[in-house]
Amino acid sequence: MRPLKTTLRSLVWRTGPLLILLGVSSAAAVACSSNPDAHNTSGGGANSPLPKEIQEKVDAGTKLVQDNDKANSWDPAKCEEVAQTFLKANDTSDKFLAFAVYNAGVAYQRCASIDPASKQKAIDQYKKVLDKDPKFHRARVQLALFAFADSNETAIDPAITELDQAVHDSEYQNTEALVNLSRLQMRRGNKNKDSKGNDDYENAKLNLQRALAVDDAYMPAFNQLAIYYLESAKRQAGRTNSKFEKAGSKSSKVDTQALDLALLVTSQAIRKNAGFAPTFNTAGLIFVQQGNLNKAVESFGTARKLDPSFFEAHMNYAAVNMKFRGFAQAEQAYRDALKIKPGDYDAHLGLALALRGEINDTNFTQKLTEAESEIEAAKKIDDKRPEAYYNQGVLTQEFKAKSGDQKSNDALQAAITLYKGFVDRANGKPEFATAIDDINATSSKPDKDCMGPKAKEDHACKQGKIQIINQIITFNNASEAARKKAAEDAKQQQAMDEAAGAGQEGGATPAPNP
């Protein structure tokens, strides 16, 4: 019995906000900032000479950002220290230095994923900049992305509007805005034509071309272009645009020109910069679509080595290893992912499935307990999601109901309850329709009419998990009754044998002498 499949994370976005550096060319900024782009922007006199005292504070803050990026040593205290360096530069000036306050927001944002207070401070700085200069497009981009994330990625139209405004305010020079706008246009996938006759996908491609025209070494644009062709290949094959893909599923293999173009773009990107982890993650997603899981594992493995904080790469590496029954490798990758996002539902559930795959006679109790603990952790994160209930039902049915006695029946009843919990939560969701039928189907034909290969295609012969479990419980009850009767018969026979034996030990009474 298979669990619900693990999934691949696609449409990954890995770049953070970009520092604004003074008097540095675009190419040099790439080398200095650890980000793919760091163009100057309008507002706050970013291109004006600064007094020596202020310039020294700005240079000190910039170096701290570079050092912490290189050492991957950010924590809330360091984010605060760096941000305050830039804010002191602004406080020292007799006019508002928008770029310095923006850079303070960048410093705070380095800790936004681990410290809610830092996230709010970043937002506050960006708002302060935009209030002073509504044309400061980089601050608008960051606020748009924060708002989109805070909406659980549902408020896509407002985010697109804000990003489009940032693109226009930058006169199409903000590569970060262009690529993020492209990403969300692909995500929305609106087929309605705009005033220029383009739909969302056409505009997405156009914006990526604009970004590469501004900076032909901007790796996020290369990566998103590869994703564009990947998603186009899936669309041409009749696939829907989805955040998650099933690892190695038969339906995932597509063979189109767009898929070849996607792989070509990743190859070009790797030749330009072999150290940009998202490119390897995207290449892995493409290889999965081609059915080349060996290359997919290799690519995901490279991505997670290049960037140990790359959550999606760990998840994808684990998911594909599950296809190979590489449960130990998957377990480690899921654990690495949970170090980054301890509250991720899919990581806990994936780890449970990996642990389940490792269960054997020597580690039965340990691995079973660990697997169930991870499923419970997923349920605590989001009890409305159905997947944990399904997989806990499988775990209970297959590993807790082995004995065939009353304890086995109790476990089987618990499995039914879990499956019903899955159905309650999955009803109305098309992606779970097959699993629901696998649970609820009830055979309406006698066994004699459901023999032979054609019976598999006859739904009237299909027995769902609940029907099968009830049959096992009935069998166990019958077996238990038979065992009890056999035991009682054995006891009676033993008593009779003991009584007969006692008579033999006393011997027969001797006959008197005549």
N, C-alpha and C positions, 0 to 999 in steps of 0.2 A: 504494500500500500504506500503510494507516494505522498509526501507532504505537499502543500502548496509550494510552488517553485519560488526559489530566491530570485531576486531581480537585479538588473544592472541600472546604475545611475547614469543618466545621460543628460545632455544639455548643461554640462558643468560650467560654472563660472568661477574662476580662481583669482582674478586680479583684485587688489585692494585699491583704495584711493591713492592718488598720485601727488607727490610733493611738488610744489612749485619752486624751482630753483632760479636764482637770480644770475643773469649774465652767463647762462650755460646753454649751449646749443642742444637741439633735440637729441642728436646722437650721443653727445657727452652725458646728457641727463640720464640716458638709459644705463650707462655704465655706473653712474653715481648713485642712483636711487633704489636699485634692486627691483624697480617696477619697469614695465616695458615702455613707459612714456612719461615725460615730465615737462611738457611744454609750458611756457609762461602763459598767463591768461590776463584778460582785461581786469581793471579794477585795482584800487589800492596802491597804484604807483609801482607795480611789480617790476617795471623796466626802468624806473628812475633811480639815480644814484642815491645811496643811503649814507647818512653820517656814519663814521667809523664805529662808534660805540654800538649802534643798532646793527650794522653789518656783522660785527663780531658775534652778537647774540644769534643772529640768523644763521651764520656759519656754524656756530656751536650746536644749534638745534638740528641742522641738516646732518652734521657728522654723527650725532647721537642716533638719528633715525637710521642712517646707513650702517652704523656699527651694530645696532640691535637687530636690524633686518638680517645682516650677515650671520650673526651668532644665533638668530632665532631665540632671542633672550627676553622678549617682551613680557612684562607683567604689569599689573595696574600701577605699581609704584613708578616703574620706568616710563610708562605712558604719561603719567602725571608730570614727571620730571621734564620730559621732552616738550610736552605741551606748554608747560610754564616757561620754558626757555623762549619759545616763539611769542607767547603772550607778553612776556617782559619786553621783548623787542617792540611790540605794538605799544605797550604802555609808555615806553621811553620816547616814542615818536610824538611830534606835535600834531600829527594827522593820523587818521585811521589807516592801518596797513592791512588791507583785506587779505593779501597773500599770507601774511604772518598768522593771522587768526585762522585762516583756512588750514594752514599747516599744523596749527595746534589741534584742529579737528582731525586731521590725518593721524596725528600722534595718538590721540584718544581712541581713534577707530581701530588702531592696531590691537587694542584689547577689548573691542566691542563684543567679540564672541565669547569671552570668558568673564566679562565684568559688566553687568548692566549699567552701573554708574558711569563707566567709561563711555559706553554707547550713548547715554543721554548727554554727556558732556560734549561728545563729538557732534551730535545733532544740534546742541545749543550753539556751538561755534559756527557751524554752517549756516544756521538761521541768522546769526548775528551778521555774518558776511553778506548774505542775500538781502537782509533788511537795509544795509548800507549801500549795496550795489546790486540791484536786481538783474544786471547783466553778467554777474559773476557766475558763468555757466558751470564751472566745476563744482561749486557748492550746490547748485541746483541738481546736478547729477547725483551726488551723494544722498541728498534728501529724498530724491525720487526713489532711489534704490532701498533706502531705509523704510520708506512708507510701503513700498511693494512687499518687502520681506515681512513687515509687521502685519500686513493683511493676509498672511499665510499664502502669499503669492496669488491672491484672487483679484486684487484691485489693479488689473493690468491696463485698463484704458487710461486712468489718471497717470499711471507711470509713463505710458507711451507719450501722453500729452506733454508731461514735464521734460522728458528726454528730448522730444522733438523741439521744444522751446530752447533747450540748452544747445542743441545742434545749430539752430538758427542764430542764437546769440553769439555763438563762436564762429559764425560764418563758415560752418562745415569743417572747422579745424580741430575740434575736440574729438580725438579718436576714441576715447573712452565712452563718450556719449553716443557716438555713431555705432559702436559695436554693441553696447547695451541696448540701444534702440532696435538694432537688427535682431538681437536675441529675443526681445519681447515681441517683436512683430512676428517672428517665426512661431513663438509660443502661442500667440493669439490666432494666427492663421486665418485671418478674415479674407474671404474670397471676393468681397465687394470691391469694385474698382474705385480709386480716388479720382480727383479732378484731372490727374495726369494719366489716368488709365491703368494704374498699377494696383495690384492687390498686395496684401501684407508680405507674401513671400518675395514678390518682385521688388518691393521696396527694401526688404531685408538685404537682398543681394546687392542692390544699388548702394546701400549704406556701407556695406563691407568693402565694396570697391572704392568708395570715397575714403574710407579709413586707410586703406592700403595706398591710396594715392597721396595721402598726407604723410604717411610713414610706412614704407614698404618693408620695414623690419619689425613692425608692431605685431608681436606674436599672438595676442588675443584675437586680432582680426584674422590672422591665418587660421587659428583654431576654430573660430566661429564659422569661417568659410567652409572648412572641412565638415563641420556639423551641418551647415546648410545643405551641402551635397548629400550627406548621409540621410538627413530627414527627407530630402527630395526623392532619394531612391526609395525610401519606405512609402512615401506618398504615391509614387508611380506604381508601386506594387500593391496599392490598395490598403496600406497600413495607415492607422491613425497616428497623429503626433502625440507621443506620450512621454511623460517624465521617466517612466520606468519601462525596461524591456526584460522579458523573461530570458534567463541565461540559457543559450543553446537550444531554445525551442525550435521545432522544425519550421514553424511559420516565420521565424525570424530571418531566414536566409533569403536574400534578394540578390538579383544579378542584373544590374542596370548600369548604363553609362554613368549615371550620377554617382553610383557607389565607387566606380573606378576613379572618377574625378575627386571624390572625397579622399581616397587613399593617396592619390597623387599630391593633393594639397598638403597632407600630413607629411609626406616624404620631403616636399620642398621646405616645409617649416622646420623639420628636423635638421635638414642640411644648413639652414640659416642659424638655428639655435637648438642644439641637442640637449640643452639643459632646462627646457621649458616643459614641465611635467604634464600640463593639460593636453599637449599635443599627443603624448603617448597614450593618455587615457582615451582620447578620441580615436586614435588608431586602433586601440583595443576594441572599442565599440564597433568599428567598421569590420574588423576581423570576425567578430561574433556574427555580424550580418552575413558575412561570406561563409560562415560555418567553419572557419579556421580557428578552432579554440586553442590550439597550441600557441599560435602567434598572439592570440588575444591575451592569454596568461602572461606571455613574455612582455607584452606592451604594458599591461596593467602593473606587472611587477616592476618594470622600469619606472613608471610614474610614481609609485609609492616609495621607491628608493630615492628618486630625485627630490621628492617632497614628502617627508614622513608625516606632515600634517595634512596631507591630501586625503580627506575622508572618503570621497567618492572612489578614489583609486583603490583604497583598501577594500571597500565594499564590492567593487567589481572583480577584483582579484579573488576574493572569497567566493563570490557567486559562481564564477567560471570553474574554480577548483571543485566546487560541489558537484559539477557535472562529471568531473573525472573521478569522483569518489575520493578526492584529496581532502578528506575531512580534517586532518590535523593541520594542513596548510590553511584551510578555510577558517578553522577555529582561531588560529593565531591572527589572521587578517581581521576577523571580526573583533577580536580583543583590541587590536591596534585602533580600529575605527572607534570603539567605545571609549578609548582613552581621549579621543578628540571630542566626541559627542556622547557623553554618558547617558543622555536621555533620548537616544534615537530608537524608535520602535523597531525598525527593520534590522538594525544591528543586533539588538537583543534576540529577535526572532531568528535571524540567520545563525547566530551563535548557538541557539538551542538546536537548530537542525544539524549543524556540524557536530555538536556533542552527541546527538541522537545517532548519527552515522557511525560514531566511534564506539558505541556500546558493544561490549562482548562479555564473555563469561568472567573474565578476570577483573573487569572494572564496572560490572553491571550496576551496582548500587550507587557508586560515586557519579558516574556519567548520567545515569537516569535522574538522580537528584539535581545535578547541575543543570541539565536540560530543562527540567520542570521549573527550576528557579528562574531561568532566563525567560521562559514563556510567561511566568507570573510577572516578571519585571515589565515585559511588553504590555501586558494587560493593564498594569498600573499606569503606564504612560498614556494609553488610549484604549479604554475599555469598549469603545464603540466600534473599533475596527474588528473585523471578523477573523482575520488570519490566525491569530494566536489560539482562538477557540478550536479551529479546525485541527491545527497541528498538535494541540494538547490532546484532542480526541484521538488522533493517530497514536501519539505516544502512550496514552492510557490503554488503548485497545491492544496494541502490539506488544507492550512490555510489562503491563501491570496485570494482565489477564491470562497468565500462562498456566496456572495450576489446574484449572478446570474444576475447582471447588467453589465454596460459597464466596471466598475472597475474590476469586476470579469473576464471579457473577456481579459482585459489588463494583468491581473495576469496570466491567462491561456496561453496567447501568450508568456509571459516571461518564463513560465515553459517550453514551447516547445523550446525556445531558449537555455535554460539551458540543457535540455535533448540532444539537438543537440551538444552542447558544450561537453557534456559527451561522446557522440558517436565519435566525432572528435578525442578526446584524448584516447579513449579506443580501437579504431580500431586496429586490429592486435594483441591484447593481449588476449590469450585464456581464462584467468580467468574472463574476462568481456563479453564473447560471449553471455551468456544467458541474461544478462542485456541489451545488445545491441538489441537482438531480442525482448525483452519485450518492448522496446521503438519503434522499427521500424516496427514490424510485422503489416501487413495489411490484413484484412479478404477479401478473394476473393469469398466467397460464400454468398448467401442471408441468412438473419436471419432464415428463415424457414428451411434451411438445416443445421443449426447449433444448433439444439435443442437436448436436451438429454445428458446423461453422456459421450457418445462417442465423442461428439464434442470437449471436452477438449483435446483429443488426436489428433485431426485433425488440423494441422497447418494452413490449408486454412481457418479455422474458427477463428483463433487467431487475436484479435485486440490489437495492441500495444498502448502504452500510447499516442503517438501523434495522432493516429486515434481516440481514445476515446476522447481526449481533443478537437479535431476539431468538433466532434459530439456534445459535450457539448456547444461549442461556437455557433454552428448552432442553437441548441435548445434555448440557451440564446437569440440569435438574434431574433428568431421567437417569443419567449416569450416577449422580449422587444417591438417588433412591435405590438404584441397583446395588451400589456399593454398600449402602446401609443394610439392605436385605442380605447381601452376601456376608456382611460382618455379623449380622444377627444369626444367620444360619451357621456361621463358623463357630460362634459362641455356643449355640445349642449343641452342635456336634462335639465341641470340646467338652461340654458338661457331660454328655452321654459317654464320651470316651473315658473321661475321668471316673465316672460312676462304674463303668464296666471294669476299669483297671483296678478299682478298689476291691471289687468282688474277687478278682483273680488273685490279688495279693493275700486275702484271707484263706484261700484254698478251699477245697470241697470237704464237707464233714465226713470223717472216715466211717465206714459201715461197721457195726458191732460184730464181734466174733460170734460165730454160730455156737 
